[in-house]
Amino acid sequence: MLTIEDCIALSDLTPAEIDAIAEHEHLPDIIATEMGCYLLHLPSGKLAIRSIIKDDIAAAQARGDFVHSSKLKYVLRHFAAHAAVV
């Protein structure tokens, strides 16, 4: 049986990137993992994931959660560096 950790490892995304997708789409982690993996392999999917993370940053800033916003900025930088997002 596969665990959530196995699924995340197979998705080519980090747990933090999965968490950002789950937060944005209001999904459980396992579904966000599947969605993230699917998006990552679409031609415009990397840009979609980047947009999701940027939306999460804006939402965190709007509610005054600057600690979470800072964490998400790190997630975005890591994603952009490792997913070759322009």
N, C-alpha and C positions, 0 to 999 in steps of 0.2 A: 504494500500500500504506500502511496506517495504522501509525504507530509507537505505542509505549506512551505517549509524550507526547501524541499526538493523542487517544488513548482517554481519558487522564486529563482532558484539557481538555474533552472531550465529556461527562464524567461529572458535572460540577458539584461535584467534590470536589478538595481539594488533594492533592498527592503525600503529604504527611504523614498526611492522613486515610486515604488508600489504604493507606499503610504500616501504620497501626494496624489496619485491617481484615485485612490480610494476616497480620500478627503474630498476631492473635487467632484467626483461622480456619485458620492454617497453610496459606495459599494463595500461589501465585505472584501477583505484582503485577497481571498482566493479568486474572486471574480475580477478584481482590479489587476491581479497578476495575469490572468488570461487576456484581459483587455489590453494591458500594457504590452504584452508579448505580441499580440495581434497588430497593435499600432506600430510597434517598433519595426515590423517587417513590411509595412506599407511604404510606398514611395514618399508620401508626405507625412508619415507617422511620427518621425522624429520631431518635426515641427509641431505636430499636434501635442505631443508629450511636453515639449518645451512650453507651449502655450498654456497647457494645464498647470504646470508648475508656476508660471508667471501669474496666472489667475489666482492661484492659492496664495502667492506672496501678496498680491494686491488685497485679497480678502483679509489676510492676517493684519496687514497694515491698517486697513479701514476699521477693524475692530480694536486696534491699539495693541495687538499682540506682537510686539516687536521682537521678542525672543523667538517665537515661531517663525516669523518673517525672516529672521537672520538664518535660522536653520534651513529654511526653504531656499534661500539664496545660495547656500553652500550646495544643496542638492542640485540646483540649477547649474551651478558652475561645474560640478562633477559630471552631470549628465552631458553638458555641452562639450566638455573635454573628452569624454570617453565615447560618445555617440556620434562624434563628428558633425555636430549641428552648427549650421551657419547662423 
